Structure formats: C-alpha cells, structure tokens
C-alpha cells in the first residue's frame, strides 16, 4: 500500500514530521520514508543521535518518576509523540496507580496512534492540541483530561520547544503554562542547543525548513528564560546526559534539559 493511501486524513507523508523522525530514531515503526531519510541524514553527520534520542527519553522517565515520588498525581505530556513503552502513564502509575496523564500532540497521526494504543489505559487521555495555542490546550486538559490546576501538576515538554519558532514566542508559552500551575508543580523540558556540531545544525535546518520538523537551536541563556519564575532543580540547565549519569558520553547533538518547581 502506498504511504499516501495509509496516511490519516490531513497528514502529508511527503513532508517530514518531528514525532515520526523521533519514533524512527527510537526504533519505532510508525514513520514514513521521508522521516527515515531525514533521520538517516542526521545519523550520517552524527551517528550518536540515536543515543541522544534515548537519553531524552530517559530524562522524561526520570522527571516523571521524581514528580510522582514527590506526590504529584497529574501529568501533562505536551508533544507526547507516538507511544513507545514505557510511556509516561506507565512510569507514573507504577508509583501510584491513581495518577492521571494527559497526552497532547498536534499531529493527527500521533493522535490516532495514541488514541488507538492507549484507549483502554486507565487514567490516560489523548488530546489533539498545539502548544502554540496555549489557552486552548489548557482548557482541553481541564474539560477533557480532568486536570485540576488548583493541585500540583507536572508539565512535560520534551523535544518540543525547539520546534517553536522565535515569532511564536516559546518563552511566553511556558510563562502562560507556569501562571496556570499551582505551587509545588513541576516543569520538565528539553531543548536543542547552539552548541550542537555546526554541520548537524546545517543539515537539520536545511532538510526540514517549512515542515513541522523545522528546528530553532538556541543558546543556553535563551533557554534559561523558560525557567523564569521557577525554582531551578539541580543540576540545572545542562546537557541531558548530566541528569542521568556522569559517565554518559557527549553527543554531537547537544540537548539541554531543565526542571523547575513552582514555589
């Protein structure tokens, strides 16, 4: 069957998609040829990009586990991507089976897969929504996901904010989410750094211009603005490897990770 025939309505399989590229790097099968080509060109420049993808996934798992262990029982995964076990709800509910998880993605193919694969999971809601329409996704998490923002919540934005362009004001998006969060809430995010190998940056931006996978690498100082109004959790805004293990190797794609707690 041709890829165009099996693509959900509204999905263009001729353009790369960030969630599907990430799915391919993690060894998933829910991607198209164009996504594989973008990923393979990245790997040609930086073969350790698959390691970076797994480090990013492990960072997500650690943030969820630590939030759950701190007593948070509500989780919002923005840019959740195509489900690959263990998912956020599996990590959180292993600690407390009552944990509620809302998985948000703006890509119809991601939504279709998530809804199909996790529809029977207790306490999990899949929502089609765009982080750039922040008020809308906040409202949907309340009405569809039954999130109570008067109670602490963990908001997870892993591998998303570098796909938000400057004129879409990513820092303002995070600030709007922060203002909605109750004291004791957690924000955990990752972001591509300008410290990434220049050839990788050039290849990534050239392959993805005009698509949902278009990347805006930023300086650590720019990314640190997302933590304004939060208490920064140690080790601070650092390459994600430093959140996981001191012995993990550096990678050509430098992905920063940060966690903030709302006072």
Protein Blocks (a to p, Z undefined) as FASTA:
>chain_A
ZZklmpcehiafkbccfklmmmmmnopabdcfklmmmmmmmmmmmmmlmmmmmmmmmmmm
mmmmmmmmnopabdcdehkbpaddddfklmmmmmomkbccddddfbfklmmmmmmmmmmp
ghiacddddfklmmlmmmmmmmmnopafkbccddddehklmmpcfklommlmmmmmmmmp
cghiacddddddfkbcfklmmmmmmmmgoiakbccdddfklmmmmmgoiacddebjadfk
lmmomkbccdfbdcdddddddZZ
